[in-house]
Structure formats: structure tokens, C-alpha cells
């Protein structure tokens, strides 16, 4: 299998080739390793050495998602972990830490037979919309290596966008699946809160803001992977209904009926939105209207200052507890080695009262119900830009520039990514879809649905994918191009 052949196949095509005998598991793994080896010196997306995970009893369910055994995969070096494997969360504080057990999601990846080959880069504890860490340096966008792939799942997005892997794990607490997907021209689904298990170490990570899933190149891969990852696990807090025949079967189920599509390109936090990002939403709205859907403009009525203040309480409390739980090295305080921004959050979290956290949870309940009621009355899907601008330069914003407070850091981040955090607070599912770029950088369009409505998101995404043919959008550093560096 040649690299230029391997690099243009999505996971479903690779799985079909493996099942038919067109190519072997050995060939696919060799191609994946060669592909990552070729692009990573440019992208800096891999953390550490290639993984050697012991096999588990493979239990694919072909009635739902088919057989994806031996399809290459990678896990972001944050939250999802395998027993005995380094799990450093992009931090010098936790460098050298090895996980004691597999997370529930890791077990699902492995039992589905995915070939988990690498860990991918992340900023320290996921606390940025770029991907740069003190232990690994900056990860670069294959569309323009002077720019960021976004964060905090930028390592996964960079490898998938370059054609080195067909899909990769990611997680999302303020947009960290959708932001890098948008900046790299990919598909990024943040499932509903509780759709994908987060245990056993947490039942509601970051007060319900954080969700696990992945970044892909095709809608069919997204649906197939949700079949693998989704569903209740033992001890999980939530139970959401799942389609009887799996998510793949849902791709054609809902897009045929006329939908109420609400559109907004105004930042909830008052900052500017790039013209290319607005244009992508406008063109998508025109396409949806031409397909028979009813498009309206909407004002969400969010108090941006309150949103930032309340969100900063969640993040500060969570970061403080994460830092506290790390066993300090002999003779060194627990927070030595933290990036300056992380230390600001950890210190602030140490001084929060339970009453402040309770007030933030009460606010979260109010805004969740406010948005849900508005949606039930007015629209089926909300369409916005995914980010306020295309990919920005690496090291911007910098985690070494000390903010006055956690709220000030979030204000900086939300200037770049004002549209993604709302779905984390409410728990609603949201998906970023590629839009054909006006310039040389891709932009994304975000669709948000009501809690549990992944079927609607996926069916609309599949319909738009058929119209737009995103698969032909490829960056400069893509393995299908003959000038791409080879191993």
C-alpha cells in the first residue's frame, strides 16, 4: 500500500479493504506508521513513542457499525488512557505519569479492534484553544505550518488532516473537538453530555462541560465511531436512548423533512467575526434553504460577561483539583512546573467557596433551560461559525502570558472561539462541518441540536457532505501530494 493511496482513504474504506482482503492488517499498519513518521517532523503532533498495546478480546458488532478491526487510530494525551501507558496531559507536572487502568472509552476503542498507535499532543490540561505544551512544543497546522491547528485536540486534528490517520480521539470542554476540526478542514462532533462514557475516574468531568469523542474526515466515519464509543457504561450517571440499528442507519432518517434552521454570526461576547467565517454560514444557510429548510435569524440573548465569570469558576475548581490530585515529586511543591496560565487557574480554584461553585451550577441550569426553551419554540438546529477566524499563528494566545484572572484568560480565548462554549455548558450535541475556504485556510460551520439529537445532526451533515464534497479539500502538507516529505 503506497502512502498516497492510504492517505485518501477514510476509516470506512480502509475497513472495507481489510474485510475484502484487498490489503492486510500488516500493510495498513505499516502505511500508518510510515505516514505519521513522514509528517510528524513538520507537524509535531505525536507525543512519545509508538504505542504497543496488548490485544483485547475483540467484540465488534457488525449489525451496528461493521468491523473496524486493524483500522489505525490515536488517542489524545488527555483523559482517555490505557493501563501502564504514559498519560501526561501536556504538562511537565505529570511528565512520566503512567495510567493505572484503562478508561471505559479506551476499552471500547480496543475491543472494537482499532489499532491504537499513538498519543497526540495537547496543551497543559487542555487549557487553551491552541496546542502547545511545555514538554512537547507547538503543534502545526498542515494547511499552513506557521499557524495553529487549534486546540486542545490539535495533535489529533493535524494528523487526520494530513492524511496520516483516518480518524483520532479528541475531547471537548469549550470546543476542543470542534475548534481544531474547523481549523483543519475536518468533521468534529461533540456528542450530548452522557452519550460517551467518561469513567471510571470521572462521572461528570469539568462539571459536565467536557465530552469525549473524535475527529474524522467523513460523516459515515463519525457515525460508525459513535456506534463504537456511545452508550451507557457501568456506573455512568446518564442514560440516553440510542438508535436500534446504530448511528450509521440514521444518516438518511431526518434530513428529508423540512427543518427550522436558526442562524447567528454575532459573537455572544461582542468581538469581531472574520468575513470568511460569516460568509461560510451565509452560504450554508442558502444551501439549506435551497434544500427546502426554513431559515431564520436568531439572537440567543446570552450575557457574555456572566458566561465568562461562571465558566471561570468551573475551570478554576477543576484545574485546582487536578493539580491537587497529582502526587508531587519529592522536595517540590505540587504546582511547580505548571504553565503560568494553569497556575493562575489552580491558585484561584484553591480559594473558591462551595457557595461560588453552587451559584455557577445554578447559572448553568438557568442558561441550559433558557436555550432549550428557546429552541423548542423557534428552531430545530442552530447554525453559527465554528470559530471567529481561520487558523491563527502558533503561540497566540500564549499560556506564558500571565492573565489577571481566570476570567481574563477565558475572555482572550473566547475572542477566537466565541461560538463553541455554549454547547458545553448546556450539554447539547454540536458538530463542526468543513466549508470551502475563500482563502487558503479552511473554516468551519457549527450545527447545534437539542440534547440527544445526534441523529438529526448526522443526517443533515450527510446531506450537506453529498452536496459539498469536502473530501477534495486537502492541505499543503498532505500525503497525497508528491512534494510532501517522506520517511
C-alpha positions in Angstrom: 0.0 0.0 0.0 1.5 3.3 -1.1 1.2 6.4 1.1 -0.7 8.4 -1.4 -3.2 5.6 -1.7 -3.5 5.1 2.0 -3.8 8.8 2.8 -7.0 9.5 0.9 -9.0 6.5 2.4 -11.3 7.2 5.3 -11.7 4.6 8.0 -14.7 3.0 6.4 -12.8 2.5 3.1 -9.9 1.0 5.0 -12.2 -1.3 6.9 -13.9 -2.5 3.7 -10.5 -3.1 2.1 -9.3 -5.1 5.1 -12.5 -7.2 5.1 -12.3 -8.0 1.4 -8.6 -8.9 1.5 -7.7 -6.0 -0.8 -4.9 -5.2 1.8 -3.8 -6.8 5.0 -3.6 -5.5 8.6 0.2 -5.6 8.3 0.1 -3.4 5.2 -2.3 -0.9 6.8 -0.3 -0.6 10.0 2.9 -0.2 8.0 1.3 2.6 5.9 0.0 4.3 9.0 3.4 4.2 10.8 5.2 5.4 7.6 2.6 8.2 7.2 2.9 9.5 10.7 6.7 9.2 10.5 6.6 11.3 7.3 4.5 14.2 8.5 5.2 14.5 12.2 8.6 16.2 11.9 6.7 19.0 10.3 3.5 18.9 12.4 4.9 17.9 15.8 1.6 16.1 16.6 2.7 12.9 18.3 3.7 12.6 22.0 6.3 10.0 22.8 6.9 6.7 21.1 4.6 4.4 19.1 2.2 2.5 21.4 2.4 -1.2 21.9 -0.9 -2.1 23.5 -1.7 -5.7 24.3 -4.7 -7.0 22.3 -8.1 -7.4 24.0 -10.9 -9.7 23.1 -12.3 -8.0 20.0 -16.1 -7.7 20.1 -17.2 -5.7 17.0 -21.0 -5.7 16.4 -21.4 -5.8 12.6 -25.2 -5.2 13.0 -24.4 -1.7 14.1 -21.1 -0.4 12.9 -19.4 -3.1 10.9 -15.9 -4.5 11.6 -13.2 -1.8 12.1 -10.5 -4.1 13.3 -7.0 -3.0 12.5 -8.0 0.5 11.3 -5.3 2.9 12.6 -6.2 5.2 15.5 -4.6 7.6 18.0 -5.7 8.9 21.4 -5.2 12.4 22.7 -2.9 12.6 25.7 -5.7 13.8 27.9 -8.5 11.9 29.8 -8.6 8.7 27.7 -5.9 6.4 29.0 -4.5 2.9 28.9 -3.1 0.9 31.8 0.6 1.2 32.0 0.9 3.7 29.2 2.2 7.2 29.7 -0.5 9.8 30.3 1.0 13.2 30.8 -1.8 15.7 29.8 0.6 18.0 28.1 2.1 19.0 31.5 5.6 19.0 32.9 3.9 18.4 36.3 2.7 15.0 35.2 5.6 14.0 32.9 6.4 10.4 33.2 3.0 9.5 34.8 1.6 6.1 33.7 -2.1 5.3 33.9 -3.2 2.6 36.4 -6.2 1.4 34.4 -7.9 1.7 31.1 -10.6 4.2 30.9 -14.1 3.0 29.7 -13.6 4.7 26.4 -10.2 3.2 25.8 -11.7 -0.3 26.4 -14.2 0.4 23.7 -11.6 1.5 21.2 -9.6 -1.6 21.9 -12.5 -4.1 22.0 -13.7 -2.7 18.6 -10.3 -3.8 17.3 -9.0 -0.3 16.5 -5.2 -0.2 16.1 -4.3 2.4 18.7 -0.8 3.5 17.6 0.0 6.9 19.1 -0.7 9.6 21.7 -1.4 13.0 20.3 -0.4 16.4 21.6 -2.5 18.7 23.8 -1.8 21.9 25.8 -1.4 21.6 29.5 -4.7 20.0 30.8 -6.5 21.2 27.7 -6.5 24.8 28.9 -6.1 26.6 25.5 -7.6 26.9 22.0 -4.1 26.1 20.6 -2.0 23.0 21.0 1.3 23.9 22.6 2.9 22.3 25.7 6.0 22.9 27.8 7.0 19.3 27.2 6.3 19.0 23.5 6.3 22.4 22.0 3.9 23.7 19.4 1.9 21.6 17.0 1.4 23.0 13.5 -1.5 23.1 11.1 -0.9 21.1 7.9 -2.7 23.9 5.9 -0.1 26.4 7.0 2.6 25.3 9.4 3.1 28.8 10.7 -0.4 28.5 12.2 -2.1 26.5 14.9 -4.3 23.5 14.2 -6.4 24.8 17.1 -6.8 23.2 20.5 -6.9 21.4 22.6 -7.2 18.4 20.3 -4.8 19.9 17.7 -2.5 16.9 17.6 -5.3 14.6 16.5 -6.7 17.1 14.0 -3.3 17.7 12.4 -2.6 14.0 11.8 -6.1 13.4 10.4 -5.9 16.5 8.1 -2.5 15.5 6.7 -3.8 12.0 5.8 -1.6 10.2 8.3 -4.6 8.8 10.2 -8.2 8.4 9.1 -9.6 9.4 12.5 -8.4 10.1 16.0 -9.7 10.5 19.6 -10.4 14.0 20.9 -12.3 15.6 23.7 -14.1 18.9 24.2 -14.8 21.2 27.2 -15.2 24.5 25.4 -14.8 23.5 21.8 -11.7 21.3 21.8 -13.1 18.8 19.2 -14.8 21.4 17.1 -12.1 24.1 17.0 -9.3 22.0 15.6 -11.7 20.3 13.2 -12.8 23.7 11.9 -9.2 25.0 11.6 -8.0 21.8 9.8 -11.0 21.3 7.4 -12.4 18.2 9.2 -15.6 17.0 10.9 -15.8 17.3 14.7 -18.8 16.0 16.6 -19.2 16.9 20.3 -21.8 14.4 21.4 -24.5 15.1 24.0 -23.5 15.1 27.6 -23.5 11.5 28.8 -23.5 10.0 25.3 -19.9 8.7 25.6 -18.7 7.2 28.9 -16.1 9.2 30.9 -15.4 6.8 33.7 -14.2 5.3 35.8 -12.2 8.3 37.0 -15.0 10.8 36.5 -18.7 10.7 36.0 -19.3 14.4 35.0 -15.9 15.9 34.1 -15.4 19.6 34.5 -18.9 19.9 35.9 -20.4 18.4 32.8 -18.6 20.7 30.3 -16.3 18.0 29.0 -17.2 15.3 26.5 -15.2 12.5 24.8 -15.2 11.6 21.2 -13.1 12.1 18.0 -12.2 13.9 14.8 -12.9 12.4 11.4 -12.8 13.1 7.7 -16.2 11.8 6.7 -19.7 11.7 8.2 -20.0 8.0 7.8 -16.9 7.6 9.9 -18.3 9.9 12.6 -21.5 7.8 12.7 -19.6 4.5 12.8 -17.3 5.7 15.6 -20.2 6.9 17.6 -21.6 3.3 17.4 -18.3 2.1 18.9 -18.0 4.8 21.6 -21.5 5.7 22.6 -23.9 4.0 25.0 -24.1 3.6 28.8 -21.3 2.0 30.7 -21.4 0.5 34.2 -21.6 3.2 36.8 -22.2 6.1 34.4 -24.5 8.9 35.6 -26.5 9.3 32.3 -28.7 7.1 30.2 -29.6 8.4 26.7 -31.6 6.4 24.2 -29.7 5.1 21.2 -30.9 4.1 17.7 -31.9 0.5 17.5 -29.9 -0.1 14.3 -27.0 2.1 15.1 -26.0 5.7 14.1 -25.0 4.7 10.5 -28.5 3.8 9.8 -29.7 7.2 10.9 -27.8 9.2 8.3 -30.8 9.3 5.9 -33.5 9.4 8.5 -34.2 13.1 9.4 -32.8 15.4 6.7 -35.7 14.7 4.4 -38.2 16.7 6.5 -38.2 20.5 6.4 -36.3 21.9 9.4 -36.4 25.2 11.2 -32.8 26.5 10.9 -31.7 29.4 13.1 -28.7 31.3 12.0 -26.4 33.6 14.0 -22.9 35.0 13.2 -22.7 37.5 16.0 -20.3 36.7 18.8 -22.0 36.3 22.2 -19.0 38.1 23.7 -19.1 41.1 21.4 -15.9 40.6 19.4 -15.3 40.7 15.6 -16.0 37.7 13.4 -13.9 37.2 10.3 -15.7 37.8 7.0 -14.8 34.3 5.7 -16.4 32.7 8.7 -19.6 34.8 8.3 -19.6 34.0 4.5 -19.4 30.3 5.2 -22.5 30.5 7.4 -24.4 32.6 4.9 -23.6 30.2 2.0 -24.6 27.2 4.2 -27.9 28.9 5.0 -28.6 29.5 1.3 -27.8 25.8 0.6 -30.2 24.7 3.4 -32.9 27.0 2.1 -32.5 25.6 -1.4 -32.9 22.1 0.1 -36.3 23.1 1.5 -35.5 24.1 5.0 -36.8 27.2 6.7 -34.0 29.6 7.7 -34.4 32.4 10.3 -32.0 34.7 12.1 -31.9 34.5 15.9 -30.4 36.3 18.9 -29.5 33.9 21.7 -29.6 36.7 24.3 -26.6 35.5 26.3 -24.9 37.7 28.8 -21.3 37.3 27.8 -19.7 38.7 30.9 -21.7 36.4 33.2 -21.0 33.4 30.9 -17.2 34.1 31.3 -17.4 34.6 35.0 -19.4 31.5 35.7 -17.3 29.4 33.3 -14.1 30.5 35.0 -15.4 29.1 38.3 -15.9 25.6 36.7 -12.5 25.7 35.1 -10.7 27.0 38.2 -12.2 24.5 40.6 -11.5 21.6 38.1 -7.9 22.6 37.5 -7.2 23.1 41.2 -8.5 19.6 41.9 -6.5 18.1 39.1 -3.3 19.8 40.3 -4.0 18.7 43.9 -4.5 15.1 42.9 -1.1 14.9 41.3 1.4 13.4 43.6 4.3 15.9 43.9 7.8 14.8 43.3 10.0 14.6 46.4 11.1 18.0 47.6 8.9 20.0 45.2 5.6 21.8 45.7 2.7 20.4 43.8 2.3 23.2 41.3 5.9 23.6 40.3 6.2 23.0 36.5 2.8 24.4 35.7 2.4 26.9 32.8 1.7 30.4 34.1 -1.9 30.4 32.9 -2.5 27.0 34.6 -1.1 28.3 37.8 -3.5 31.2 37.8 -6.4 28.8 37.5 -5.1 26.4 40.1 -4.5 29.3 42.6 -7.9 30.8 42.0 -9.6 27.4 42.4 -7.9 26.9 45.8 -9.8 30.0 47.1 -13.2 29.2 45.7 -16.0 28.6 48.2 -18.6 25.9 47.8 -21.2 28.6 47.6 -19.5 30.1 44.5 -19.5 26.6 42.8 -23.1 26.1 43.7 -24.0 29.5 42.2 -22.2 28.6 39.0 -24.2 25.3 38.8 -27.4 27.3 39.3 -26.5 29.6 36.5 -25.7 26.6 34.3 -29.2 25.2 35.0 -30.8 28.5 34.1 -29.0 29.0 30.8 -29.5 25.4 29.8 -33.2 25.7 30.3 -33.3 29.1 28.6 -31.7 27.8 25.5 -33.7 24.6 25.4 -37.0 26.5 25.7 -36.0 29.0 23.0 -35.0 26.1 20.7 -38.2 24.1 21.3 -40.3 27.2 20.3 -38.2 28.5 17.5 -35.8 26.2 15.7 -34.5 22.6 15.2 -30.9 23.5 14.5 -28.7 26.5 15.3 -26.1 27.3 12.7 -23.1 29.5 13.6 -19.5 29.9 12.6 -17.3 27.4 14.4 -14.6 30.0 15.2 -14.3 33.7 14.8 -11.5 33.5 12.4 -9.5 30.9 10.3 -6.3 29.4 11.8 -4.3 32.0 13.7 -0.5 32.0 14.3 1.1 29.5 16.7 1.7 30.8 20.2 -1.3 33.0 20.0 -2.6 33.3 22.7 0.3 32.3 24.8 0.0 30.3 28.0 3.2 32.0 29.2 1.5 35.4 29.4 0.0 35.7 32.8 -3.6 36.8 32.8 -5.0 38.9 35.6 -7.6 36.2 36.4 -9.1 33.0 35.0 -11.9 35.1 33.6 -9.4 37.3 31.7 -7.8 34.2 30.1 -11.2 32.9 29.0 -12.0 36.3 27.6 -8.9 36.0 25.5 -9.8 32.5 24.3 -13.4 33.4 23.5 -12.3 36.2 21.2 -11.0 33.4 18.9 -13.7 30.8 19.7 -16.9 32.5 20.9 -19.4 30.0 19.4 -18.4 26.6 20.8 -18.5 27.0 24.6 -22.3 27.3 24.9 -23.0 23.7 23.9 -20.5 22.5 26.6 -22.5 24.4 29.3 -25.9 23.1 28.1 -24.7 19.6 27.2 -26.2 19.8 23.7 -24.6 18.0 20.8 -22.8 20.1 18.2 -20.9 19.3 15.0 -18.4 21.3 13.0 -18.5 20.7 9.3 -16.0 22.0 6.7 -16.8 24.9 4.5 -15.0 25.6 1.2 -12.4 28.3 2.1 -12.4 31.6 0.3 -8.7 31.9 1.0 -6.1 29.2 1.6 -7.3 28.3 5.1 -10.4 26.3 5.9 -13.2 27.5 8.1 -16.0 25.5 9.8 -19.7 25.9 10.2 -21.2 24.6 13.5 -24.6 23.0 13.9 -26.1 22.6 17.4 -29.2 20.4 18.2 -31.3 19.6 21.2 -29.9 17.2 23.8 -29.8 13.7 22.4 -30.4 14.7 18.8 -27.2 13.4 17.2 -29.3 11.6 14.6 -30.5 15.0 13.3 -27.0 16.4 13.2 -25.6 13.4 11.4 -28.4 13.2 8.8 -28.1 16.9 7.9 -24.3 16.6 7.8 -24.5 13.6 5.5 -26.9 15.6 3.2 -24.5 18.6 3.1 -21.5 16.4 2.6 -23.1 14.9 -0.5 -23.7 18.4 -1.9 -20.4 19.9 -1.0 -17.9 17.0 -1.5 -15.5 18.1 1.3 -13.2 15.1 0.7 -11.4 17.0 -2.0 -10.2 19.7 0.4 -6.6 18.9 1.3 -3.9 20.9 2.9 -0.4 21.6 1.6 1.2 19.0 4.0 -1.0 16.1 2.8 0.5 12.7 1.9 -1.4 12.6 -1.4 0.8 15.4 -2.7 4.1 14.2 -4.2 6.1 17.0 -2.6 5.1 16.0 1.0 8.1 14.9 3.0 8.5 11.1 3.1 10.0 8.9 5.8 
